[in-house]
Amino acid sequence: MVNLVTSLQELYADTSLYRSDPALFPYAEKLPHVFRAEAAYGCPWSVCTYCSHFKSEPHHIKTLDQYVHDVDAAFEIIGKRSALAQSLQRVYLTGSDVLEIPPSVLREEVLHTRRRFEEYTGKSPRRIAMYARARSILEDDINNLRELHFANGVNILFYVGVESGSTAVSDYVCKGVTFEENVLAGQMATDARIDLSVMIMPGLGGKRLSEDHIQKTAELLSRIKPKFITFIGIDAEPGTVYQRRMNEEIAAGTNRPLTDIELFNQISEIIHHMSFFPTTIGYHDASIHTVSHNPFSFGSRRIMSVYNKRDLEYELEHELPFIIARRKRHELLFQPFLEKPALFELIVPEGDASSSKTDYSIQSREGIDTVVKLMIMHPRGDTFFWKKDPSQPFYSTCTYLGVTNAFNFASHHFIGEIDITPSNKSLQSVSERTGIPLTELQEIYAIKNRHAREIALFYITASLPDNIGAVLRREDKRKRRITQERCRRQMQAA
């Protein structure tokens, strides 16, 4: 009796069936509706200077019998027509270069996987994806690639780690492929009706090769027209040849890594210089690409028209100032709390039974990050109290700013005019009730006003879904689309 699993992670934990490290798998193939079939593990190339991931793991290709046995065993554990089986949609053949497998064997493996998938799920897989090196595509026969697609009656997708269109950059990191070979490989796959998903590595080669990286990568993408493009910033592992060489060039003054802003600009320039073709462009942060250095993120964007491309270019051009401003505001707003530790209290709205009060001591960068996350996670209803002196209870009730109020201040452009000081009559009443001198109360509210302005500015540049920056960008985009539509109508009328 086979013990059925309730999640794919339980299945993939079985080391008798799976030995591949999923850290380098494409993000789209880590999703819970993708069935992994291990065809190989390790890397047959394993000399890229920025990677040491496969140095201790020899490349191994499973025999056809091994593969069939493991796929059958995996589906038995999933269960025929089980809830888990019904949730599956796609297949991913693991291995850093599946085309190293003999063509006839690979066709049999793909065909067997498709049949088992249909038998256990009751439907055909939407696609079967696999990694393939450009050199392996070139060394294969176009007829083999066509048979791989047509003989199995299912969409085939190749992930190709192009990294850069520049031959100089490829030589710098020992990719073993030139610009012309990348173009030919991409065209061969396209001629065989196989979809391409290419990975581009911004920052590769450093500042010295940056311009060539931009121009040649944009030209390569324009010529091979991949269905998917993913930007994964260079994050060379410590002790690699790439890291040592870059350190030597930094010492010699001949090269340096790109700054975060330069890396983002490089992505923007590549997209700007490449021609329009239907594709999906992805750029995700480290929560998705765990082995990359992506300081910013714009998610996935479908480019189905020239207007989509222009919109993305416009957003990238105008997004960077907001990102920079947000980081600067982050530093400026909380710097006083680093210099003089303060207490931050989050009062949960009434009716929330999960918690009544939480205190955060802002004495480190981690404490500040926690506060920022709380402010972004709870943009409505919560009240944030700022204490100058925790020993005085008056400050806990007087020096506060509601987050909703801060957002309203920011969104109405009243930052320079914010004044939340009560009337003198009200202040006098508070002074009489608490015994605090009127002059001290006025000083307290002066501090409150300054905090209100600072937090209002913070919310302009913070990445909330409806902050003023996003509102302004959406409004600008809406106006441009209206103008474009009016121009199209005028052209049609003419």
One Martini backbone bead per residue (centre of mass of N, CA, C, O) as a GRO file, in nm:
protein
  494
    1MET     BB    1   0.093   0.038   0.026
    2VAL     BB    2   0.061   0.367  -0.064
    3ASN     BB    3   0.161   0.672   0.056
    4LEU     BB    4  -0.001   0.953   0.043
    5VAL     BB    5   0.021   1.280  -0.055
    6THR     BB    6  -0.061   1.642   0.007
    7SER     BB    7   0.223   1.735  -0.115
    8LEU     BB    8   0.497   1.805  -0.309
    9GLN     BB    9   0.709   1.843  -0.083
   10GLU     BB   10   0.695   1.554   0.016
   11LEU     BB   11   0.791   1.426  -0.245
   12TYR     BB   12   1.068   1.595  -0.282
   13ALA     BB   13   1.193   1.468  -0.008
   14ASP     BB   14   1.254   1.217  -0.180
   15THR     BB   15   1.579   1.097  -0.240
   16SER     BB   16   1.511   0.849  -0.432
   17LEU     BB   17   1.383   1.062  -0.661
   18TYR     BB   18   1.538   1.333  -0.544
   19ARG     BB   19   1.847   1.551  -0.601
   20SER     BB   20   1.774   1.823  -0.672
   21ASP     BB   21   1.830   2.164  -0.648
   22PRO     BB   22   1.580   2.421  -0.627
   23ALA     BB   23   1.729   2.702  -0.621
   24LEU     BB   24   1.766   2.712  -0.961
   25PHE     BB   25   1.490   2.720  -1.024
   26PRO     BB   26   1.240   2.834  -1.169
   27TYR     BB   27   0.981   2.994  -1.037
   28ALA     BB   28   0.750   2.868  -1.219
   29GLU     BB   29   0.859   2.563  -1.116
   30LYS     BB   30   0.767   2.610  -0.792
   31LEU     BB   31   0.488   2.570  -0.820
   32PRO     BB   32   0.208   2.378  -0.700
   33HIS     BB   33   0.127   2.289  -1.027
   34VAL     BB   34   0.416   2.142  -1.055
   35PHE     BB   35   0.566   1.872  -1.207
   36ARG     BB   36   0.850   1.683  -1.121
   37ALA     BB   37   1.103   1.547  -1.345
   38GLU     BB   38   1.389   1.359  -1.307
   39ALA     BB   39   1.657   1.346  -1.550
   40ALA     BB   40   1.870   1.531  -1.394
   41TYR     BB   41   2.193   1.625  -1.240
   42GLY     BB   42   2.361   1.886  -1.248
   43CYS     BB   43   2.648   2.012  -1.450
   44PRO     BB   44   2.812   1.995  -1.764
   45TRP     BB   45   2.976   2.261  -1.732
   46SER     BB   46   3.072   2.416  -1.454
   47VAL     BB   47   3.249   2.721  -1.535
   48CYS     BB   48   3.116   2.949  -1.424
   49THR     BB   49   3.253   3.210  -1.238
   50TYR     BB   50   2.982   3.283  -1.048
   51CYS     BB   51   2.962   2.961  -0.996
   52SER     BB   52   2.943   2.689  -0.720
   53HIS     BB   53   2.699   2.488  -0.709
   54PHE     BB   54   2.831   2.225  -0.895
   55LYS     BB   55   3.121   2.143  -0.795
   56SER     BB   56   3.020   1.891  -0.587
   57GLU     BB   57   2.826   1.795  -0.838
   58PRO     BB   58   2.786   1.557  -1.042
   59HIS     BB   59   2.695   1.474  -1.345
   60HIS     BB   60   2.362   1.324  -1.406
   61ILE     BB   61   2.205   1.067  -1.603
   62LYS     BB   62   1.930   0.908  -1.642
   63THR     BB   63   1.794   0.642  -1.722
   64LEU     BB   64   1.513   0.532  -1.861
   65ASP     BB   65   1.440   0.333  -1.633
   66GLN     BB   66   1.476   0.529  -1.400
   67TYR     BB   67   1.276   0.739  -1.491
   68VAL     BB   68   1.021   0.566  -1.509
   69HIS     BB   69   1.024   0.470  -1.218
   70ASP     BB   70   1.009   0.756  -1.079
   71VAL     BB   71   0.750   0.857  -1.211
   72ASP     BB   72   0.566   0.629  -1.122
   73ALA     BB   73   0.617   0.663  -0.817
   74ALA     BB   74   0.518   0.955  -0.793
   75PHE     BB   75   0.224   0.906  -0.893
   76GLU     BB   76   0.152   0.696  -0.677
   77ILE     BB   77   0.183   0.899  -0.440
   78ILE     BB   78  -0.032   1.100  -0.539
   79GLY     BB   79  -0.260   0.979  -0.707
   80LYS     BB   80  -0.544   0.890  -0.859
   81ARG     BB   81  -0.746   1.162  -0.881
   82SER     BB   82  -0.651   1.342  -0.682
   83ALA     BB   83  -0.633   1.648  -0.552
   84LEU     BB   84  -0.337   1.684  -0.634
   85ALA     BB   85  -0.364   1.590  -0.929
   86GLN     BB   86  -0.584   1.805  -1.010
   87SER     BB   87  -0.375   2.057  -0.961
   88LEU     BB   88  -0.222   1.988  -1.201
   89GLN     BB   89  -0.058   2.148  -1.511
   90ARG     BB   90   0.258   2.093  -1.512
   91VAL     BB   91   0.598   2.033  -1.644
   92TYR     BB   92   0.932   1.955  -1.501
   93LEU     BB   93   1.254   1.902  -1.622
   94THR     BB   94   1.523   1.826  -1.465
   95GLY     BB   95   1.810   2.009  -1.537
   96SER     BB   96   2.065   2.210  -1.679
   97ASP     BB   97   2.077   1.997  -1.952
   98VAL     BB   98   1.863   1.799  -2.126
   99LEU     BB   99   2.017   1.780  -2.415
  100GLU     BB  100   2.224   1.558  -2.315
  101ILE     BB  101   2.015   1.378  -2.390
  102PRO     BB  102   1.923   1.160  -2.592
  103PRO     BB  103   1.676   1.213  -2.816
  104SER     BB  104   1.521   0.941  -2.793
  105VAL     BB  105   1.504   0.943  -2.482
  106LEU     BB  106   1.364   1.217  -2.442
  107ARG     BB  107   1.106   1.148  -2.595
  108GLU     BB  108   1.023   0.913  -2.409
  109GLU     BB  109   1.007   1.077  -2.147
  110VAL     BB  110   0.795   1.281  -2.236
  111LEU     BB  111   0.578   1.076  -2.320
  112HIS     BB  112   0.552   0.929  -2.048
  113THR     BB  113   0.477   1.177  -1.879
  114ARG     BB  114   0.220   1.251  -2.030
  115ARG     BB  115   0.066   0.985  -1.984
  116ARG     BB  116   0.073   0.990  -1.674
  117PHE     BB  117  -0.063   1.259  -1.637
  118GLU     BB  118  -0.331   1.179  -1.775
  119GLU     BB  119  -0.397   0.932  -1.597
  120TYR     BB  120  -0.391   1.096  -1.304
  121THR     BB  121  -0.555   1.378  -1.400
  122GLY     BB  122  -0.731   1.387  -1.687
  123LYS     BB  123  -0.499   1.558  -1.837
  124SER     BB  124  -0.311   1.779  -2.004
  125PRO     BB  125  -0.038   1.942  -2.022
  126ARG     BB  126   0.035   2.267  -2.090
  127ARG     BB  127   0.348   2.201  -2.024
  128ILE     BB  128   0.702   2.136  -2.103
  129ALA     BB  129   0.991   2.195  -1.913
  130MET     BB  130   1.344   2.306  -1.976
  131TYR     BB  131   1.676   2.300  -1.980
  132ALA     BB  132   1.902   2.487  -2.216
  133ARG     BB  133   2.171   2.518  -2.400
  134ALA     BB  134   2.280   2.678  -2.672
  135ARG     BB  135   2.492   2.468  -2.760
  136SER     BB  136   2.295   2.221  -2.754
  137ILE     BB  137   2.105   2.321  -2.971
  138LEU     BB  138   2.321   2.336  -3.199
  139GLU     BB  139   2.408   2.022  -3.171
  140ASP     BB  140   2.148   1.972  -3.263
  141ASP     BB  141   1.867   1.875  -3.443
  142ILE     BB  142   1.596   2.012  -3.587
  143ASN     BB  143   1.432   1.743  -3.602
  144ASN     BB  144   1.446   1.674  -3.301
  145LEU     BB  145   1.297   1.926  -3.204
  146ARG     BB  146   1.038   1.879  -3.362
  147GLU     BB  147   0.971   1.601  -3.240
  148LEU     BB  148   0.948   1.697  -2.948
  149HIS     BB  149   0.692   1.859  -3.017
  150PHE     BB  150   0.503   1.684  -3.216
  151ALA     BB  151   0.505   1.389  -3.080
  152ASN     BB  152   0.355   1.505  -2.796
  153GLY     BB  153   0.132   1.733  -2.811
  154VAL     BB  154   0.307   1.964  -2.655
  155ASN     BB  155   0.431   2.217  -2.497
  156ILE     BB  156   0.758   2.353  -2.534
  157LEU     BB  157   1.014   2.468  -2.295
  158PHE     BB  158   1.302   2.677  -2.289
  159TYR     BB  159   1.561   2.730  -2.071
  160VAL     BB  160   1.789   3.015  -2.111
  161GLY     BB  161   2.115   3.115  -2.003
  162VAL     BB  162   2.231   3.390  -2.139
  163GLU     BB  163   2.278   3.680  -1.960
  164SER     BB  164   2.423   3.770  -2.249
  165GLY     BB  165   2.490   3.916  -2.572
  166SER     BB  166   2.779   3.950  -2.499
  167THR     BB  167   3.082   3.819  -2.572
  168ALA     BB  168   3.256   3.960  -2.357
  169VAL     BB  169   3.087   3.871  -2.115
  170SER     BB  170   3.092   3.565  -2.167
  171ASP     BB  171   3.403   3.546  -2.145
  172TYR     BB  172   3.428   3.662  -1.854
  173VAL     BB  173   3.234   3.392  -1.748
  174CYS     BB  174   3.245   3.127  -1.922
  175LYS     BB  175   2.992   3.038  -2.121
  176GLY     BB  176   3.064   2.934  -2.425
  177VAL     BB  177   2.923   3.183  -2.594
  178THR     BB  178   2.797   3.365  -2.854
  179PHE     BB  179   2.603   3.580  -3.015
  180GLU     BB  180   2.554   3.406  -3.271
  181GLU     BB  181   2.479   3.144  -3.119
  182ASN     BB  182   2.232   3.256  -2.973
  183VAL     BB  183   2.074   3.325  -3.226
  184LEU     BB  184   2.067   3.041  -3.357
  185ALA     BB  185   1.936   2.894  -3.120
  186GLY     BB  186   1.676   3.061  -3.110
  187GLN     BB  187   1.589   3.003  -3.406
  188MET     BB  188   1.573   2.697  -3.384
  189ALA     BB  189   1.353   2.682  -3.168
  190THR     BB  190   1.142   2.842  -3.326
  191ASP     BB  191   1.133   2.653  -3.578
  192ALA     BB  192   1.038   2.409  -3.370
  193ARG     BB  193   0.810   2.534  -3.178
  194ILE     BB  194   0.978   2.650  -2.933
  195ASP     BB  195   0.981   2.791  -2.642
  196LEU     BB  196   1.119   3.087  -2.477
  197SER     BB  197   1.326   3.134  -2.172
  198VAL     BB  198   1.515   3.406  -2.068
  199MET     BB  199   1.815   3.489  -1.899
  200ILE     BB  200   1.913   3.794  -1.742
  201MET     BB  201   2.226   3.963  -1.618
  202PRO     BB  202   2.257   4.215  -1.441
  203GLY     BB  203   2.595   4.340  -1.396
  204LEU     BB  204   2.755   4.182  -1.581
  205GLY     BB  205   3.101   4.281  -1.582
  206GLY     BB  206   3.030   4.553  -1.499
  207LYS     BB  207   3.113   4.873  -1.591
  208ARG     BB  208   3.301   4.816  -1.839
  209LEU     BB  209   3.053   4.623  -1.988
  210SER     BB  210   2.776   4.768  -1.988
  211GLU     BB  211   2.720   4.879  -2.277
  212ASP     BB  212   2.749   4.608  -2.427
  213HIS     BB  213   2.533   4.460  -2.269
  214ILE     BB  214   2.297   4.633  -2.362
  215GLN     BB  215   2.314   4.626  -2.675
  216LYS     BB  216   2.339   4.311  -2.724
  217THR     BB  217   2.092   4.220  -2.563
  218ALA     BB  218   1.881   4.379  -2.721
  219GLU     BB  219   1.950   4.250  -2.996
  220LEU     BB  220   1.900   3.957  -2.922
  221LEU     BB  221   1.603   3.981  -2.835
  222SER     BB  222   1.504   4.096  -3.111
  223ARG     BB  223   1.584   3.825  -3.274
  224ILE     BB  224   1.448   3.583  -3.086
  225LYS     BB  225   1.183   3.636  -2.934
  226PRO     BB  226   1.090   3.568  -2.651
  227LYS     BB  227   0.831   3.481  -2.436
  228PHE     BB  228   1.048   3.511  -2.201
  229ILE     BB  229   1.176   3.752  -1.950
  230THR     BB  230   1.450   3.740  -1.709
  231PHE     BB  231   1.572   3.928  -1.438
  232ILE     BB  232   1.903   3.847  -1.284
  233GLY     BB  233   2.103   3.953  -1.066
  234ILE     BB  234   2.414   3.964  -0.979
  235ASP     BB  235   2.539   3.694  -0.735
  236ALA     BB  236   2.823   3.625  -0.641
  237GLU     BB  237   2.990   3.391  -0.498
  238PRO     BB  238   3.197   3.336  -0.262
  239GLY     BB  239   3.516   3.257  -0.406
  240THR     BB  240   3.494   3.316  -0.685
  241VAL     BB  241   3.634   3.407  -0.975
  242TYR     BB  242   3.467   3.661  -1.014
  243GLN     BB  243   3.522   3.791  -0.738
  244ARG     BB  244   3.831   3.801  -0.760
  245ARG     BB  245   3.852   3.963  -1.023
  246MET     BB  246   3.693   4.211  -0.929
  247ASN     BB  247   3.881   4.287  -0.693
  248GLU     BB  248   4.129   4.337  -0.872
  249GLU     BB  249   3.995   4.564  -1.048
  250ILE     BB  250   3.937   4.754  -0.819
  251ALA     BB  251   4.233   4.790  -0.726
  252ALA     BB  252   4.316   4.892  -1.030
  253GLY     BB  253   4.072   5.074  -1.155
  254THR     BB  254   3.900   4.904  -1.406
  255ASN     BB  255   3.660   4.815  -1.207
  256ARG     BB  256   3.305   4.758  -1.114
  257PRO     BB  257   3.028   4.735  -0.966
  258LEU     BB  258   2.709   4.793  -0.969
  259THR     BB  259   2.480   4.975  -0.870
  260ASP     BB  260   2.154   4.969  -0.806
  261ILE     BB  261   2.085   5.197  -1.005
  262GLU     BB  262   2.250   5.094  -1.247
  263LEU     BB  263   2.104   4.825  -1.272
  264PHE     BB  264   1.824   4.943  -1.327
  265ASN     BB  265   1.912   5.108  -1.578
  266GLN     BB  266   1.997   4.865  -1.749
  267ILE     BB  267   1.719   4.744  -1.779
  268SER     BB  268   1.584   4.991  -1.905
  269GLU     BB  269   1.773   4.999  -2.157
  270ILE     BB  270   1.712   4.724  -2.276
  271ILE     BB  271   1.409   4.771  -2.317
  272HIS     BB  272   1.438   5.025  -2.495
  273HIS     BB  273   1.628   4.890  -2.732
  274MET     BB  274   1.429   4.690  -2.782
  275SER     BB  275   1.209   4.555  -2.966
  276PHE     BB  276   0.900   4.478  -3.054
  277PHE     BB  277   0.741   4.197  -2.878
  278PRO     BB  278   0.580   3.939  -2.765
  279THR     BB  279   0.586   3.935  -2.402
  280THR     BB  280   0.741   3.852  -2.078
  281ILE     BB  281   0.842   4.054  -1.802
  282GLY     BB  282   1.080   3.982  -1.535
  283TYR     BB  283   1.118   4.140  -1.191
  284HIS     BB  284   1.241   4.015  -0.890
  285ASP     BB  285   1.287   3.955  -0.581
  286ALA     BB  286   1.432   3.757  -0.329
  287SER     BB  287   1.159   3.603  -0.267
  288ILE     BB  288   1.200   3.455  -0.554
  289HIS     BB  289   1.512   3.522  -0.620
  290THR     BB  290   1.742   3.381  -0.408
  291VAL     BB  291   2.015   3.408  -0.618
  292SER     BB  292   1.977   3.718  -0.629
  293HIS     BB  293   2.028   4.080  -0.722
  294ASN     BB  294   1.724   4.256  -0.648
  295PRO     BB  295   1.655   4.569  -0.533
  296PHE     BB  296   1.417   4.566  -0.730
  297SER     BB  297   1.060   4.575  -0.847
  298PHE     BB  298   0.793   4.481  -1.116
  299GLY     BB  299   0.752   4.200  -1.187
  300SER     BB  300   0.506   4.117  -1.425
  301ARG     BB  301   0.499   4.186  -1.788
  302ARG     BB  302   0.286   4.227  -2.050
  303ILE     BB  303   0.381   4.243  -2.405
  304MET     BB  304   0.127   4.314  -2.662
  305SER     BB  305   0.226   4.611  -2.717
  306VAL     BB  306   0.373   4.911  -2.775
  307TYR     BB  307   0.226   5.041  -2.531
  308ASN     BB  308   0.330   4.853  -2.310
  309LYS     BB  309   0.627   4.925  -2.348
  310ARG     BB  310   0.603   5.230  -2.297
  311ASP     BB  311   0.486   5.209  -2.014
  312LEU     BB  312   0.726   5.063  -1.886
  313GLU     BB  313   0.939   5.272  -1.953
  314TYR     BB  314   0.804   5.502  -1.800
  315GLU     BB  315   0.800   5.368  -1.518
  316LEU     BB  316   1.104   5.325  -1.493
  317GLU     BB  317   1.185   5.623  -1.520
  318HIS     BB  318   0.978   5.715  -1.268
  319GLU     BB  319   1.042   5.510  -1.032
  320LEU     BB  320   1.327   5.572  -0.925
  321PRO     BB  321   1.280   5.836  -0.764
  322PHE     BB  322   1.090   5.698  -0.558
  323ILE     BB  323   1.289   5.491  -0.449
  324ILE     BB  324   1.501   5.690  -0.352
  325ALA     BB  325   1.314   5.861  -0.172
  326ARG     BB  326   1.231   5.630   0.015
  327ARG     BB  327   1.511   5.574   0.130
  328LYS     BB  328   1.573   5.856   0.234
  329ARG     BB  329   1.324   5.880   0.417
  330HIS     BB  330   1.390   5.642   0.593
  331GLU     BB  331   1.646   5.770   0.711
  332LEU     BB  332   1.541   6.049   0.808
  333LEU     BB  333   1.300   5.964   0.990
  334PHE     BB  334   1.488   5.749   1.184
  335GLN     BB  335   1.754   5.880   1.286
  336PRO     BB  336   1.673   5.993   1.570
  337PHE     BB  337   1.623   5.695   1.687
  338LEU     BB  338   1.922   5.611   1.667
  339GLU     BB  339   2.051   5.838   1.841
  340LYS     BB  340   1.765   5.822   2.019
  341PRO     BB  341   1.604   5.617   2.186
  342ALA     BB  342   1.278   5.485   2.135
  343LEU     BB  343   0.923   5.445   2.162
  344PHE     BB  344   0.703   5.214   1.999
  345GLU     BB  345   0.345   5.216   1.944
  346LEU     BB  346   0.086   4.973   1.881
  347ILE     BB  347  -0.257   5.031   1.831
  348VAL     BB  348  -0.513   4.835   1.818
  349PRO     BB  349  -0.804   4.816   1.709
  350GLU     BB  350  -1.108   4.789   1.791
  351GLY     BB  351  -1.204   4.437   1.789
  352ASP     BB  352  -0.915   4.317   1.814
  353ALA     BB  353  -0.835   4.007   1.967
  354SER     BB  354  -0.525   3.944   1.917
  355SER     BB  355  -0.454   4.247   2.022
  356SER     BB  356  -0.371   4.550   2.211
  357LYS     BB  357  -0.041   4.563   2.249
  358THR     BB  358   0.273   4.692   2.108
  359ASP     BB  359   0.624   4.699   2.159
  360TYR     BB  360   0.896   4.907   2.013
  361SER     BB  361   1.241   4.919   2.002
  362ILE     BB  362   1.432   5.182   1.860
  363GLN     BB  363   1.785   5.060   1.820
  364SER     BB  364   1.770   4.951   1.519
  365ARG     BB  365   1.739   4.846   1.203
  366GLU     BB  366   1.536   4.620   1.269
  367GLY     BB  367   1.331   4.798   1.416
  368ILE     BB  368   1.267   4.980   1.178
  369ASP     BB  369   1.170   4.765   0.979
  370THR     BB  370   0.932   4.674   1.152
  371VAL     BB  371   0.780   4.942   1.148
  372VAL     BB  372   0.748   4.973   0.845
  373LYS     BB  373   0.587   4.714   0.801
  374LEU     BB  374   0.351   4.793   0.982
  375MET     BB  375   0.269   5.049   0.826
  376ILE     BB  376   0.214   4.893   0.555
  377MET     BB  377   0.016   4.666   0.668
  378HIS     BB  378  -0.140   4.926   0.835
  379PRO     BB  379  -0.299   5.182   0.666
  380ARG     BB  380  -0.558   5.131   0.856
  381GLY     BB  381  -0.676   5.235   1.189
  382ASP     BB  382  -0.414   5.280   1.308
  383THR     BB  383  -0.213   5.389   1.591
  384PHE     BB  384   0.071   5.605   1.631
  385PHE     BB  385   0.313   5.631   1.890
  386TRP     BB  386   0.525   5.899   2.013
  387LYS     BB  387   0.800   5.887   2.237
  388LYS     BB  388   1.021   6.064   2.435
  389ASP     BB  389   0.908   5.966   2.733
  390PRO     BB  390   0.804   5.679   2.889
  391SER     BB  391   0.755   5.809   3.190
  392GLN     BB  392   0.534   5.986   3.034
  393PRO     BB  393   0.197   5.947   2.982
  394PHE     BB  394   0.114   6.193   2.809
  395TYR     BB  395   0.263   6.113   2.543
  396SER     BB  396   0.081   5.858   2.478
  397THR     BB  397  -0.180   6.068   2.414
  398CYS     BB  398  -0.051   6.317   2.241
  399THR     BB  399   0.196   6.198   2.056
  400TYR     BB  400   0.020   6.157   1.767
  401LEU     BB  401  -0.043   5.964   1.452
  402GLY     BB  402  -0.250   5.891   1.218
  403VAL     BB  403  -0.227   5.721   0.929
  404THR     BB  404  -0.467   5.836   0.777
  405ASN     BB  405  -0.385   6.129   0.818
  406ALA     BB  406  -0.115   6.113   0.675
  407PHE     BB  407  -0.230   6.039   0.402
  408ASN     BB  408  -0.409   6.289   0.368
  409PHE     BB  409  -0.189   6.494   0.375
  410ALA     BB  410  -0.030   6.388   0.133
  411SER     BB  411  -0.266   6.374  -0.088
  412HIS     BB  412  -0.312   6.710  -0.042
  413HIS     BB  413  -0.039   6.880  -0.027
  414PHE     BB  414   0.002   6.975   0.307
  415ILE     BB  415   0.289   6.957   0.426
  416GLY     BB  416   0.361   7.271   0.482
  417GLU     BB  417   0.055   7.303   0.646
  418ILE     BB  418   0.079   7.135   0.885
  419ASP     BB  419  -0.163   7.164   1.170
  420ILE     BB  420  -0.231   7.001   1.498
  421THR     BB  421  -0.291   7.238   1.680
  422PRO     BB  422  -0.455   7.347   1.921
  423SER     BB  423  -0.604   7.562   2.083
  424ASN     BB  424  -0.537   7.767   2.342
  425LYS     BB  425  -0.780   7.675   2.509
  426SER     BB  426  -0.716   7.373   2.503
  427LEU     BB  427  -0.432   7.393   2.621
  428GLN     BB  428  -0.514   7.523   2.888
  429SER     BB  429  -0.690   7.287   2.982
  430VAL     BB  430  -0.464   7.074   2.983
  431SER     BB  431  -0.278   7.224   3.179
  432GLU     BB  432  -0.475   7.221   3.421
  433ARG     BB  433  -0.516   6.903   3.427
  434THR     BB  434  -0.183   6.821   3.427
  435GLY     BB  435   0.042   7.059   3.496
  436ILE     BB  436   0.141   7.154   3.224
  437PRO     BB  437   0.291   7.379   3.072
  438LEU     BB  438   0.214   7.568   2.802
  439THR     BB  439   0.494   7.581   2.666
  440GLU     BB  440   0.535   7.270   2.658
  441LEU     BB  441   0.289   7.207   2.483
  442GLN     BB  442   0.384   7.368   2.237
  443GLU     BB  443   0.639   7.198   2.194
  444ILE     BB  444   0.497   6.931   2.149
  445TYR     BB  445   0.334   7.026   1.891
  446ALA     BB  446   0.580   7.090   1.724
  447ILE     BB  447   0.671   6.797   1.710
  448LYS     BB  448   0.415   6.683   1.584
  449ASN     BB  449   0.431   6.843   1.320
  450ARG     BB  450   0.698   6.730   1.225
  451HIS     BB  451   0.607   6.433   1.221
  452ALA     BB  452   0.373   6.470   1.026
  453ARG     BB  453   0.545   6.562   0.786
  454GLU     BB  454   0.735   6.320   0.772
  455ILE     BB  455   0.515   6.098   0.736
  456ALA     BB  456   0.385   6.217   0.489
  457LEU     BB  457   0.638   6.192   0.314
  458PHE     BB  458   0.670   5.890   0.348
  459TYR     BB  459   0.389   5.817   0.209
  460ILE     BB  460   0.462   5.914  -0.069
  461THR     BB  461   0.724   5.701  -0.093
  462ALA     BB  462   0.571   5.469  -0.022
  463SER     BB  463   0.458   5.126  -0.111
  464LEU     BB  464   0.160   5.191  -0.149
  465PRO     BB  465  -0.110   5.134  -0.346
  466ASP     BB  466  -0.235   5.455  -0.266
  467ASN     BB  467  -0.030   5.652  -0.313
  468ILE     BB  468   0.054   5.946  -0.453
  469GLY     BB  469   0.254   5.836  -0.659
  470ALA     BB  470   0.062   5.629  -0.790
  471VAL     BB  471  -0.161   5.824  -0.859
  472LEU     BB  472   0.002   6.005  -1.048
  473ARG     BB  473   0.086   5.779  -1.248
  474ARG     BB  474  -0.197   5.688  -1.326
  475GLU     BB  475  -0.294   5.961  -1.429
  476ASP     BB  476  -0.081   5.994  -1.648
  477LYS     BB  477  -0.149   5.736  -1.803
  478ARG     BB  478  -0.442   5.807  -1.863
  479LYS     BB  479  -0.381   6.060  -2.032
  480ARG     BB  480  -0.209   5.919  -2.249
  481ARG     BB  481  -0.431   5.725  -2.348
  482ILE     BB  482  -0.629   5.940  -2.437
  483THR     BB  483  -0.439   6.067  -2.645
  484GLN     BB  484  -0.395   5.814  -2.817
  485GLU     BB  485  -0.694   5.768  -2.887
  486ARG     BB  486  -0.740   6.039  -3.027
  487CYS     BB  487  -0.524   5.999  -3.247
  488ARG     BB  488  -0.650   5.745  -3.374
  489ARG     BB  489  -0.921   5.873  -3.451
  490GLN     BB  490  -0.802   6.092  -3.636
  491MET     BB  491  -0.664   5.896  -3.834
  492GLN     BB  492  -0.923   5.745  -3.920
  493ALA     BB  493  -1.076   5.999  -4.021
  494ALA     BB  494  -0.845   6.069  -4.238
   0.00000   0.00000   0.00000
